[in-house]
Amino acid sequence: MIVPRRVALRSLFALAVTAFTGGALGRIATRTPSGAPRDPHAFDEMYGGRRLLGFTGPDGAPVALVDGRPLHLMRCADGGYVTPIDHYESCPTPLAATRAAVDELGTARLSRFAGAHGVPTDPTGGSPRGVHA
C-alpha cells in the first residue's frame, strides 16, 4: 500500500508537535515555581527502616526529624554537621549526619530529649533532665 505524500507529511507534523509538547510540559512540571525559593536543607526519605525528614527551621538552621522525633544538628567549624548520637564524625550535609545517627542507633528509638541537646525545653527554663549547668 502506497501512502500519499500529503498524508505522510501530515502524520510526521502531528508526531513532531506531540513530541515537542510532551517534552516542554515535562520540563515545566518538574521545575520549582520561580517565586518560591528551594529549601537547601530539605529531604524526606526512608533510611534503615526509619523516616528521615529535614527542612530549614525558622532561624535558618537545619532541622532533622527521625520517625517524627527531633534530632539536634550542630554545625562544625569545618562546615560539616554532627549530632548528639554520633559526636565523633563530621558529616558534610544534614542528611548525611542524620543517616550516621540512624546507623549508630541501630534498632533503638531516638530519645525524645535528643532534639534538646543544650537547649532548655522546659517552660520554666530548666532542662527536663534536671541538669542546671
Buried (B, 14 or more C-beta within 10 A) or exposed (E): EEEEEEEEEEEEEEEEEEEEEEEEEEEEEEEEEEEEEEEEBEBEEEBEEBEBBBBBEEEEEBBBBBEEBBBBBBEEEEEBBBBBBBEEBBBEBBBBBBBBBBEBBEEEEBBEBBBBBEEEBEEEEEBEEEEEE
